[in-house]
Each structure stands twice: as structure tokens, then as C-alpha cells.
Amino acid sequence: MFIDRLTDKIRKLQNPTVMGLDPKLEYIPFSIREKNVKLYGSGFKAAAESILEFNKRLVDAVSDIIPAVKPQLAYYEMYGTEGIKAFEETVRYARQKGLIVIADGKRNDIGSTSEAYSRAYLGETSLEDGAAERAFDADALTVNGYLGADGIKPMIEDCIKYDKGIFVLVKTSNPSSVQLQDMVVDDGRKVYEVMADLVLDWGKNVIGECGYSSVGAVVGATWPRQLKELRERMPHTFFLVPGYGAQGGGAEDVAGAFDRNGLGAVINASRSLMCAYKSKKWEGKFSEDEFDLACREEAIDMRNELRKVCSL
Amino acid sequence: MFIDRLTDKIRKLQNPTVMGLDPKLEYIPFSIREKNVKLYGSGFKAAAESILEFNKRLVDAVSDIIPAVKPQLAYYEMYGTEGIKAFEETVRYARQKGLIVIADGKRNDIGSTSEAYSRAYLGETSLEDGAAERAFDADALTVNGYLGADGIKPMIEDCIKYDKGIFVLVKTSNPSSVQLQDMVVDDGRKVYEVMADLVLDWGKNVIGECGYSSVGAVVGATWPRQLKELRERMPHTFFLVPGYGAQGGGAEDVAGAFDRNGLGAVINASRSLMCAYKSKKWEGKFSEDEFDLACREEAIDMRNELRKVCSL
């Protein structure tokens, strides 16, 4: 089951980090970009090749210490079809290197269309004469649950059939998440708590040996109190926690996401890892071309910070 | 402004229909699929070529009577990079033929990532040396507002800058939309009404000469009473109404979406138009290869039905 694969890997590496792969062009060292512009001109193809090279070297740098990566689809879609190709290759490469890949697409739709998304990212697509092929074949997908159960069920079926997972948005890391998510409904729950209860229910038939479900929840590191409350409210729900590092969350902020065994959450950091080579902290220690080494050092520091607040 | 382009076209054609382009492989006549399998084998490439050919002929069949099309991204993503290419080509082709293209992706994320989605579908992507290129360049994008304003604002900026639109999910057509969207919050509003009020507010600086905003709302045809109530609640918000035809909604069900001038909504039909050639209604009148003619006849019938409930 997906969630057992994820928790096994977290335990083995004693590290609940997921590295976000949100490759803005300006994150990528000039030498890589320059080379690809020379080879392919200044269009999407060069950008996509630079992204892929950057991602591969980041993956190589951390694949023995970090259990999972989370490519954010928006940053690939903005480079058109070429960007999507880079996404596809990134997923394939990271999985080959043994990393678990969470496709961050926040997909959502009514039942029949949700099924199509599920086929694209988790399952397989039927073709002529009974043939079938996998499109992007990630290990898990982030999902928006605003449409309710019938948009989620096809994905859960594929989680079971193909050994995959989903993470449903519950309380997002951004400041204006309060606008809708923190409204109080007439039974006293906040909207994100209503969503939390739905997610807990949706996941009840996909619980692994580790005690957690392959239907997880997204809860932002920027809301430490809510993280802690939701950990109690959702005892079988694994959390994907964005907002660590550049968005402002630290190890203490995410402490509440873990259970007494140190399990219960993966903590995402994107910019702080990808752009470690640009940070003041590592100034003078790494050249631009050693961005991967800087990422590794930062990943080790992040792991050590997280180990202080979760006893794996 | 996007909304003026859309309403001008609706008025000119006296037709508030948008044709959904959700091309499941089984919708496509066998002869087209067979030809492409012979040319490209049975993989994604053949499927994508079949989809594109099917879409182009449907677009040709209705471009003088229907103002807009709505390709649903999930049905392209499920065919991988090849499917995305077919999406890209479909958008380009439909716009060349003068149709307005609403990319149905229900995208959503925190501010910085929402900006990337906006660049992908509405604006343009910056490249090296100050260059920029457009990725998918639709006229409008459907959006999920669960994350609140900061996930929406970058898109509104691009709506202004690039003459584009967004449609934010308010009350979706599926049965389980009640689970979250119909919860009552402590001031007496339902969650979808909270979202409606947010959408009305987000759209207030993008109102066109027609009196409607380029920030629209998605409200399902399957909820006739709510459609009528939301029309009154959101006087400046244009509606994208899915759920007509195969999902069960009829002309009377969507009547409440229109204002006294017959404006206020585009009504989406997908399967009933794309697969008209398969329906009992047209049995014996069209061969499989005349699927486009069947679609046109069905589109004319739908237009005439809608004209009964909106006086354009």
C-alpha cells in the first residue's frame, strides 16, 4: 500500500522531508540555462531542458537521504507541452532513483472527470483493443475536495488498484486560506474541519499496516495550532505539510503534525532546498555549479532539525 | 475585455451555448481511430491524433452557430504529453475559427503557484533575455476558490493584462456537491453562498461594458433553484453552467441563470453534442462519419431550446 511504502522509507531514512520541485527558471544556475539556450534557442524547449537537468541533479544529490519529492505541476504547465515533458521525465527519473513522487496538481472535478485525472496521474488509460498505458504514473496526487465524495471516489479506487495515494487539501498554508476554510458552520466546526472529517471518512478503507490511510491531507506549516488539533482529530490521516522554510514555517511549527512514534507527516520544503546555493547561510561555501551539494547540505540540516521534533 | 467579447458573440449568434470538448476515445468514430492506429500504433500518439481530428471537425461543424468551446483538461492529461499536445492544438484551432475557448482545469493553489497556472493558461511565461512566450493561451480558465483571494488575485491581474477571464467554482453540478458546498455557516449563508459573495467581490474591478465581470462563476444546471437565487445574488457575475443534456439539466432548469436581456450565462453541453450521432434521437439519420453533421443538428436544437428561455 502507498502509505506503507512512504512510511517505511521515512523510517528507514529517519527523515520526514519531501523536496518540492517547483523549478522557476531563475532558480536554475546560469551556466545550465546558457548551455541550453545555445543548444535550443530561448524558447520553451531550452527552459524545459534546463529544468530537467536541474531536477535530475537535485534528485541525485538527495535520493539517499530524502524519501520523497513533490513536483508542482503549475511550474511545468507554464512551459507548455515541453514543460509537461520535463514533468514526465522528472517523475520517471525520481522514481527510478527510489524516491516517492507526489504530483502536486490539486486536481478536482465531478466523478467522471475525476476518473480521467486519476487515470492520468495514478492509474492507467485504456486504449484500443484492450491495451492500456500509464500517462504520468506518480505515486500520489494532491486533490481539492470542494466537490465532495463523488469527485474523490474514483481516485480512491485507483489508490487501491494501483497502490497509490492522494492528499486532499484541508487547511492550506496561504494567508487567505482563512476566507473560506475558517468559516464556522452551524454545528460549530470550521469549514476545514468539515473537510478534515470528510477526508478521515474517505480514507477509512485504505488504511495500511502503519495505521495511516493512503488518503492523506494537506495542512500548512504556517498553522501550528491547527496542525496539532488536526493530528488529534484525524488519527489515521497522514499529512503533507507545505510551508516549511521559505514560507516561514520552522521545525517547532510542524512538531504537532507528528505522532508519538515520529510518524504522521511529510514536511515539504521547495525553495530553501532548491535554492540553498543562493542563501546567505551557505554564502561563499558553494559555487553556482555546486547547487546540488548546497541542496544536500541544507537537506541534512533540515533532516536534523526535524529529528529534534519527531522521534523516528 | 473578455466578458464583452463573450457576450458580443452570444448576442450575435443569439446562442448562449458552450460546447464541451471532453473527448473520450469511445466517443470517436471507429474509422478515425482505426486510421490513426494504422498510422501510429495503438498508443497515446494515435489516441491524441484521433482526439484532435474529432475536435477539429466538431469545431468546424459549429463555429458559425456556437460562441464558445470548453475543452476539459483531464481528458487530455490522461493521454500524457501527446494528449496535452492535442489540447494545445485544439485551443489554437478553435480560436483561429473565432470561437472563445474556456480551458476547464479547475486549477487552484497558493499565490505564487497560482501565478504560474495563470501564465500557463491566460498570460505568458518569461524566458531568457526578457523574451516571453504563451503556453496554452486560452480565453478563460475555470478555477477552484477553496484557497481564497491570494490564489485568485494573480489570475485577475492577468485577466486585466491579457483580456482574459476566469470562472470560479461556486455550486457544482454533481450530487455530492452538497457535502461541503451546502453546509450552513454561522451567519446563515451556505458555503457556496460564501463563495458566491467572494467571487462577486473578486470580480468588481473587471466589469465590462455589458455589465458583467470577467470573473465569472460555475453553477450547475442540476440546481435550478440555486441558479435563480445566485443570479439575483450575483448581478455582475456571468455563469458558466455545466450539467445540461447528458447530466440531466434541460432548458427550463437553466432559465433562472439568465437576466431579462437573455444574458448572464453560457450553458455547457458536452456528450449530448459530441455524441449526437450515437443518440436515439438521430438514429438512422446520420452515419458514424457524419458525426459532425449530427452535432450541428443537435446544437441547433439546443440553441432553439435555449432561445425559449432567454430572449437575446
Boltz contact constraints between the chains, C-beta under 6 A:
constraints:
  - contact:
      token1: [A, 37]
      token2: [B, 128]
      max_distance: 6.0
  - contact:
      token1: [A, 42]
      token2: [B, 127]
      max_distance: 6.0
  - contact:
      token1: [A, 42]
      token2: [B, 128]
      max_distance: 6.0
  - contact:
      token1: [A, 42]
      token2: [B, 131]
      max_distance: 6.0
  - contact:
      token1: [A, 43]
      token2: [B, 133]
      max_distance: 6.0
  - contact:
      token1: [A, 47]
      token2: [B, 127]
      max_distance: 6.0
  - contact:
      token1: [A, 72]
      token2: [B, 113]
      max_distance: 6.0
  - contact:
      token1: [A, 74]
      token2: [B, 113]
      max_distance: 6.0
  - contact:
      token1: [A, 74]
      token2: [B, 116]
      max_distance: 6.0
  - contact:
      token1: [A, 74]
      token2: [B, 117]
      max_distance: 6.0
  - contact:
      token1: [A, 75]
      token2: [B, 116]
      max_distance: 6.0
  - contact:
      token1: [A, 77]
      token2: [B, 120]
      max_distance: 6.0
  - contact:
      token1: [A, 78]
      token2: [B, 116]
      max_distance: 6.0
  - contact:
      token1: [A, 78]
      token2: [B, 119]
      max_distance: 6.0
  - contact:
      token1: [A, 78]
      token2: [B, 120]
      max_distance: 6.0
  - contact:
      token1: [A, 78]
      token2: [B, 125]
      max_distance: 6.0
  - contact:
      token1: [A, 78]
      token2: [B, 135]
      max_distance: 6.0
  - contact:
      token1: [A, 80]
      token2: [B, 135]
      max_distance: 6.0
  - contact:
      token1: [A, 81]
      token2: [B, 84]
      max_distance: 6.0
  - contact:
      token1: [A, 81]
      token2: [B, 85]
      max_distance: 6.0
  - contact:
      token1: [A, 81]
      token2: [B, 88]
      max_distance: 6.0
  - contact:
      token1: [A, 84]
      token2: [B, 81]
      max_distance: 6.0
  - contact:
      token1: [A, 84]
      token2: [B, 84]
      max_distance: 6.0
  - contact:
      token1: [A, 85]
      token2: [B, 81]
      max_distance: 6.0
  - contact:
      token1: [A, 88]
      token2: [B, 81]
      max_distance: 6.0
  - contact:
      token1: [A, 106]
      token2: [B, 108]
      max_distance: 6.0
  - contact:
      token1: [A, 106]
      token2: [B, 109]
      max_distance: 6.0
  - contact:
      token1: [A, 108]
      token2: [B, 106]
      max_distance: 6.0
  - contact:
      token1: [A, 108]
      token2: [B, 144]
      max_distance: 6.0
  - contact:
      token1: [A, 109]
      token2: [B, 106]
      max_distance: 6.0
  - contact:
      token1: [A, 110]
      token2: [B, 174]
      max_distance: 6.0
  - contact:
      token1: [A, 113]
      token2: [B, 72]
      max_distance: 6.0
  - contact:
      token1: [A, 113]
      token2: [B, 74]
      max_distance: 6.0
  - contact:
      token1: [A, 116]
      token2: [B, 74]
      max_distance: 6.0
  - contact:
      token1: [A, 116]
      token2: [B, 75]
      max_distance: 6.0
  - contact:
      token1: [A, 116]
      token2: [B, 78]
      max_distance: 6.0
  - contact:
      token1: [A, 117]
      token2: [B, 74]
      max_distance: 6.0
  - contact:
      token1: [A, 119]
      token2: [B, 78]
      max_distance: 6.0
  - contact:
      token1: [A, 120]
      token2: [B, 77]
      max_distance: 6.0
  - contact:
      token1: [A, 120]
      token2: [B, 78]
      max_distance: 6.0
  - contact:
      token1: [A, 125]
      token2: [B, 78]
      max_distance: 6.0
  - contact:
      token1: [A, 127]
      token2: [B, 42]
      max_distance: 6.0
  - contact:
      token1: [A, 127]
      token2: [B, 47]
      max_distance: 6.0
  - contact:
      token1: [A, 128]
      token2: [B, 37]
      max_distance: 6.0
  - contact:
      token1: [A, 128]
      token2: [B, 42]
      max_distance: 6.0
  - contact:
      token1: [A, 131]
      token2: [B, 42]
      max_distance: 6.0
  - contact:
      token1: [A, 133]
      token2: [B, 43]
      max_distance: 6.0
  - contact:
      token1: [A, 133]
      token2: [B, 44]
      max_distance: 6.0
  - contact:
      token1: [A, 135]
      token2: [B, 78]
      max_distance: 6.0
  - contact:
      token1: [A, 135]
      token2: [B, 80]
      max_distance: 6.0
  - contact:
      token1: [A, 144]
      token2: [B, 108]
      max_distance: 6.0
  - contact:
      token1: [A, 144]
      token2: [B, 144]
      max_distance: 6.0
  - contact:
      token1: [A, 144]
      token2: [B, 146]
      max_distance: 6.0
  - contact:
      token1: [A, 146]
      token2: [B, 144]
      max_distance: 6.0
  - contact:
      token1: [A, 146]
      token2: [B, 146]
      max_distance: 6.0
  - contact:
      token1: [A, 147]
      token2: [B, 172]
      max_distance: 6.0
  - contact:
      token1: [A, 147]
      token2: [B, 174]
      max_distance: 6.0
  - contact:
      token1: [A, 147]
      token2: [B, 177]
      max_distance: 6.0
  - contact:
      token1: [A, 148]
      token2: [B, 176]
      max_distance: 6.0
  - contact:
      token1: [A, 148]
      token2: [B, 177]
      max_distance: 6.0
  - contact:
      token1: [A, 148]
      token2: [B, 179]
      max_distance: 6.0
  - contact:
      token1: [A, 148]
      token2: [B, 180]
      max_distance: 6.0
  - contact:
      token1: [A, 149]
      token2: [B, 176]
      max_distance: 6.0
  - contact:
      token1: [A, 150]
      token2: [B, 174]
      max_distance: 6.0
  - contact:
      token1: [A, 150]
      token2: [B, 176]
      max_distance: 6.0
  - contact:
      token1: [A, 172]
      token2: [B, 147]
      max_distance: 6.0
  - contact:
      token1: [A, 174]
      token2: [B, 110]
      max_distance: 6.0
  - contact:
      token1: [A, 174]
      token2: [B, 147]
      max_distance: 6.0
  - contact:
      token1: [A, 174]
      token2: [B, 150]
      max_distance: 6.0
  - contact:
      token1: [A, 176]
      token2: [B, 148]
      max_distance: 6.0
  - contact:
      token1: [A, 176]
      token2: [B, 149]
      max_distance: 6.0
  - contact:
      token1: [A, 176]
      token2: [B, 150]
      max_distance: 6.0
  - contact:
      token1: [A, 177]
      token2: [B, 147]
      max_distance: 6.0
  - contact:
      token1: [A, 177]
      token2: [B, 148]
      max_distance: 6.0
  - contact:
      token1: [A, 179]
      token2: [B, 148]
      max_distance: 6.0
  - contact:
      token1: [A, 180]
      token2: [B, 148]
      max_distance: 6.0
  - contact:
      token1: [A, 183]
      token2: [B, 185]
      max_distance: 6.0
  - contact:
      token1: [A, 183]
      token2: [B, 194]
      max_distance: 6.0
  - contact:
      token1: [A, 184]
      token2: [B, 186]
      max_distance: 6.0
  - contact:
      token1: [A, 185]
      token2: [B, 183]
      max_distance: 6.0
  - contact:
      token1: [A, 185]
      token2: [B, 185]
      max_distance: 6.0
  - contact:
      token1: [A, 186]
      token2: [B, 184]
      max_distance: 6.0
  - contact:
      token1: [A, 194]
      token2: [B, 183]
      max_distance: 6.0
